[in-house]
Each structure stands twice: as structure tokens, then as C-alpha cells.
Amino acid sequence: MSWSMARLIRPTLLLVLFCAQSSRAFSPSFPYGTGNKVRGVNLGGWLVLEPWITPSLFDDTGNSAIVDEWTFCQYQSKSVAQSKLQAHWNSWITEQDFSDIAAAGLNHVRLPIGHWAWDVSGGEPYVQGQLTYLRKAVGWASSHGLKLVIDLHGAPGSQNGPAGYYSSQLLNAARQYWKDSYGNIRYPYGTSQQSNTVELIHDAFQGLPYWTNFMPAPAYQGVAIDTHIYQVFSDAENARSQQQHIDSACANGAELASFNKNQLWSIVGEWTTAMTDCAKYLNGRGVGSRYDGSYDGESAVGSCSGKTGSISQLSSSYKTFLRKMYEAQTSTFEQGSGWIMWTWKAENAADWTYQDGLNGGWIPHSPTDREYPSICG
């Protein structure tokens, strides 16, 4: 999850699930849209760098101008950038992570990757090598019974700024692209043979109702929509009380249920248990948080103490809230087709990570266990 990148780039993306090929009738290898729910986690910060997930990679450069993967490669020699990234790719996610994810009762992994893994154009500083690890991830997912979502997390063009004058053109282009792509995805070997790959589109931050009657069945089969639900990226959201955060999460249920039943399979592909933007570099390297007023001189809601950092740095009351927020969101999102939490691990943002949640006790080792079964009424 890269907030600055998301505003401009994600509306143009096509996301697909890696599934095995089948013939004739469409029958995905996971029963989407049924009582079997998507329960998964993102592997953020692995094949696309994000400074808030691995701040040490950026701090260790000693260069404050290095704020993302572009500048990581731009302001270091190619050999240095390649060496550091290779070491990171080798160690940040391994097969043990896939084993742990499966052991936690999850069934999906979403893997963000940038376009530069396939193609580096003239003038772009990126280094490559990510595809080796994508292939490893496919094998590890298969070995541990996990479905793998390949998330094109960075497309060509700027990663900074909303460029609002261009947004309607992007939306129209994306809508047409997804329709044009459907035939290639559904019939990669000609009309006599179907694949069972699911076409997963993003809602382009327009909300689900915008996509009503888009690519409807039976003309289109196996199409799902990915919506992201966060409560930390505005002043108003940061000012909410804990109960208001929970109530807001619960309020999404009816829309998800209706759209999932009557339109497209609906998956919440990014969300967090965190209630603030306090995590270091979450809003960008060197940028503060709205919550404590260090973001662009805004008024503080409160102190970030006890609300970010390692497991031991989180207050006991905040950990109790994180459990409630986990249960409120997962039970709500399962009124649709399910959820994929952001993210599996981070160096120093425990309230954002599934791994720390398991180790810290606010995420259950079985995702259906409930301490607050009536939290949404």
C-alpha cells in the first residue's frame, strides 16, 4: 500500500488470480461468491519497496532524497542498489512466511509487484530481478495450498500527485481495457477452451456503486472487484474515537453484501486494524502524521505514543481495540466475498501487520475465532 502511488496509478491496473487452467465450463479453483470466504494477507514491501514497511533500507542509505524505489535506484549506483535489493528479496519473504500464513488459516496471498519487473524504459533507474521471486512465490503458494493474487502495484508514470484533470480519461481507459482483456484471460487458447483465471479489477477509489452493471453475468464470468477500505488517511478519520472506527467498519456490510450478490464478487483487498497514521514514514519518508500534528502543520488529535512501533510499544488498551477492529472488519467484509489484510509484516508498525497481530495476541490463530461475536450488532 503506497498512498501517493495509489491515487494516480491504481485506477489503471488489472489484477488477476493465478489459478490452474481448466476446460469448457468456468469453474475457478476457489469457490468465490459462496460461503467459502477469501481470507488473506498482502506481502507489502517485498517486490515493491515502501519506506514505512522497511524504513531501515532507506535510513541506511544516509540520503534523505531516497524516498521510494525510483530514488533508491536513482541516487545509488546500479551495483549498490542491485546488491541491496537482492539481499532484501532473499530475506524479507521466504517460504517460511507462506507456511506461517497457511498455518494461520488464511487461503490467499496478494503479492504487489511493479511494471519494471518486466520492462525498464529509457531514463528509468530501476533494477530488475523480481521475477525470480515471483516464480518462487507461485511455487510456495502452491506447496502450501494458498491462492496467489498478482497485484500490479506500480504502473508507468508518476507516483506522486493525483493529476485530477486526467482522472476521467484514466477511468474510461481502464473500463475499456478490462473489457478488452477479458477475452484474453478467459480464452487464452481460443474459444474452444476456457481458463479458470479470475479477472480481479480495482474499484479505482470510486466506490462499488460506480461499477453497477459493469461486466455483468452471464456475458462475463469470473469477474471480481477489489475495494480498499482504510480509516487513517484523512483528518476526519484520524479524529474518530475507537468506537467510531468500529461503527464505520461495520457500516460497510450491507453494501458489500448487496454488490457481492447482485453485481461482482466483492473482495476488500486492502485494509488495516490501525486507527491512526502514526507509523513512521506511512505518509512518505520524512513526512509526519496527521494524528500527532506533525503532518504539514495540521492540528494534533493526540499523541502517537502507544499507538505504533513494536508489539511491546503498543498499550494494552490499544491491543484490545486492535482485536475489536480485526473482528469488526473481518466479519463485515465476509458479508462480501472476503478480505486480504495489509500487510503481513513490517519492521516497526505492529498495528498494521498480521504477523505481529498473531504474535501479539490481537489476531486469532484461526480467523473465525471471536471474542466479540456481536461487535457489529
N, C-alpha and C positions, 0 to 999 in steps of 0.2 A: 504494500500500500504506500504509494507516494502521492501525497495530496496535490502538490503542484503539477505533477505529471498527469494525475487523473483528470483534472479539469479540462485539459485540452485533448489528450490523446485517447483516453479510453472510449469515448463515443465512436471511434473509428475501428474498434477491434472486433475480430472474430475469435471466439473461443470454442474449442472442441474437446470432447472427451475421447481419450484413446480407448477404443473397445475393439474386440476381435471382429473380423468380417463374418457375416452370415449371408445366406442366400434367400431369395424370394421375400417372404413376409418380413416386415420390420419388427425386430424383436431385440431390443437392447440387452446387453448382458447384465444390466442392473434395472430392476423394475421401477423406473421413475414414474411418478404420478400415482403411486399406490400407497399402501400402508407401510411399505419399506422406505424409510427416510434417509436422505443424504445426510451423513454426519461426518464432517471432515475438517481439515485444517490446511492453512496456507504455509508454504515454505518460503516465506518472505526473506529477502536479504541474502539469498544464496546466489542465484544466477543473474540477478539484478541487484546491485548494491543500493542500500538505503542507510544513510548515516545514523539514523536513530536506532536501527536494529544492530548494527556493528559500529558503534562510534569509535572504537579503538583503531579500526582500519584507517579512519580519516584523521584522528588525532595524531597517530604515529607518523603521519607524513610531515608534520611540522609546518604545514602550509594551509593557512586559513582559507585560501582561494579554492581549495579542493572540497567541493560540496556535494558532488554526485559522481556517477560512474564516468560521465563525459570528462569532467575536470580531473578525476582520478587518473585517467589515461592521458589527458592533455598536458598536465603540469608535472608529470614524471616521465622519465624515459620509457620507451616501449618495453625494454627488457625489465625494468623495475616494476612497472605496472603488471606485466605478464607474470612475473615471479610471485608478486604478492597475491594476485588474483588466483593463480594456480594453487597456491598454498591454502587460500580461503576456500576454493571449490572443493579441495580434497578433504577439508576438515569440518566445515560448517554443517554440512548434512552428509551422513553416511547411511549405510544400510541399517545400522542400529536404530536410527531415527524412524525409519519405516517400520521396523519391528516394534518399537515402542508405540507408534501411532496405532498400529493394528491391535496391540495389546490393550490399548485404552478404549477399544470398542468402536473405533472410527472405521469408516469404509471408503472415504475419498481423501485424496491429497490434491491440492491445487498448486501448480508449480509456475510461478512467474518467470518469464524469460523475455529478453529484448530482441528486437528485429536484427540487431547487429550480430547476433549469434550466427545468422545465415549470410548476412551481406553487410559489408562496411563500404560505404561510398567514399568517393574522393573528398578529402577535407575532414572526415570524421576520425577522431583519435582512438576509437575503440580497439581493444584487442579481443581475440576470439579464443575458443576452446570450450565454450559452454556446451556444445552439442554432445561431447563425450559424456558429460554428466547428465544431460537429458536422457541419453540412451541408458545410462546406469539406472536412473530413476524409473524408467519404464520397466526394466528388469526387476528392480527391487519391489516396485508396486505389485507386479505380477506374482512375485515369490511370496508376498505377504497378504495376498488377497485384497489389495486396495485398487480402486479405480483412480486413474490419474487424469486430472484436468490440466491441459496445457494452456496457460494464460499468457497471451501476448501483452506483456506489461509495459512495453515501450515501443512506439512506432516512429517512423521517420518524422523529423521536425522538432520544433521547440518543445522543451519540457517545462517551460516556465511561462505563466500568464494565460488567462482564459481566452484572449483573442475573440471576444464575443461577436464581432462583426462576421466571423467565419462560421459560427456555430450552426446556423440553419443549413448551410451548404454541407457541412460535415454530416449532419443528421440525415439529410436526403441521400447523400452518397453512401452512408452506412446502410440505410434501409435497402437501397438497391443492391449493394454489394452482398448483403446477406441472402437476398433472394437469388441473385446470380450464382452464389456459391453453393446453394442448396443442392443443385443437380450434381455438382462435382463431388459433394460429400455423400449424397445418398446413392448415386450411381457412378462410382469411380471406374467401373469396368463395363459401362454400358447399361442399357435399360433392362437387360435380362438378369441382372444380379444386383441386389441391394447391399449396401453396407449397413451395419447397425451402429454406426457412429452418430452420437447425438450432436446436433448443432446448438451450441450454447451462445446466445447473444447477450450483450450487455444492455441495460436499460438507458445508457447514456445520461444518467442522472436526470432523466425526465420523469421518473416515477412510472409505476406499472400501467396506470390508465392510459398513458400516451400510446401504449403498444396494443391497445384493444383492437382485435380483428387483424392483427399483423401475422402473416404466415399461418393462417388457420388450418386446422384439420378439416376434412381428410386430404385436402390438396397437398398439405405439408405434414410430414410425420417426423416425430422425434426431434422437435424443436423445443428448447428450454430457454428461460430468461434468467439472467443473473442480476440481482439488485443488491446494492450495498447500503447498509443501514448503520450509520455512525451517529454518535451524540456528543462529539467532542470538538468539532471544527467551526464553531461559531460562539460568539459571546453569549447568546441566549442559552445555548446548550450547556456551556460551562457553568452558567448561573443556576442550573436546575438543582434542586435538592435530590438526595438519593431516591426518595420515593417518587419524585417526578421523573427521574430517569427510568425507574422500573415501570411506572404507568405509561410512559411514552413507548417503551419497548412492547408492552402488552397491547397497545393500541394498534399495532401493525397486523394483528392476527386476522381480522375479518377480510381486509383487502387481499392478503396473501392467499387465504383460503379460497376466496371467490375467483381470483385470477388463475390460480392453480387448477381449479375445477373447470372453468369456462373458457380459458384462453390458452396460456402456455404453462408448462411445468415451471414452477417458480422456486428458485433457489437463492438464498441470501448468501452470496459468495464472499462477502467481507463484512465483519462486524467485530466488536471488541467488548470485553467486560469493563474496560476502563471508563471512568466518568469524567476525566479531565484530559487536557493536552499537556500534562506536566512532563511526560517522558522527554529526556534530553534529545534535542535535535528533531523532535517529532515534526515540527513545522519548518524544518530546514536547519542545516548546520549553522550555528551561531545565532539562530533565531530563538527567542524565548517563548513563553506560554501565555495564553490568554488568561488562564486560571489565576496565575500569581501576578499578572500585570506587567510581565517582562516582554510581552509581545507587542511591539510597535507602540509602546507607551500607553497601553489600554489600562483601564481601571481593574484592580485585582478583585477576584471573587474570594480568594483565600490563599492560604499557604500550601505549597506543594509537598511540604513535609508529611511523610507517612502515606503519600499517595502515588509514589513512583519509586523506582530503584529496584533493589534485590528483594527477595522474599522477606528477609529479616528486617528490611527497612519499612515494610508496609505495616500500618497499625492493625491491631486485631479487629477493630470496628470496620476498617476498610475491607479486610479479608471477608468478613461476614457479608458486607454489601456485595463483594465480587461474586460470592456464591449465589446470592439472590439474583443478581444481574445475569449470571450464567443461566440459571433455571428459567427466569422470565423470558429471556431471549430464545433459548433453545425450544422451550415449549411453544412459544409463539411462532417461531419460524417453521416448526414442524406442522403448523396448520397449512403451510405450503408444502413443497417437496423436500425441504430440509435446509441445511446450513453448512457453511465452511468458515470457520473462525480465522481471523487474522490476529496472531500468527503463531507458528509452532514454537519458536524460540527467539530470544533477543538477549543481548549482553546485559542490559541493565534496565529492563522495563517489564517487570514481572507481571503487572496487572494486564499486560497486553498478550501474554503468551500462554498457550495451552500447556506446554511442558512445565512451566513454573506453577500453573494452576493445579496440575496433578500433584506436584511435589509439595506445594504449599497447602493443599487440602481444600481449596475452594472450587476445584473442578473434580467431580467424582470419577473414579476409575471405570465406572460404567455410565455412559452418557444419559441413561434413562433413570438413574437413581435420583430421588428427590427428597430434599429436606423441607422444601416449601411447595408441596404439590398444588396448593390453591393460590399461588402467588399472583396469578392473573385473574383470579375470581372463578 
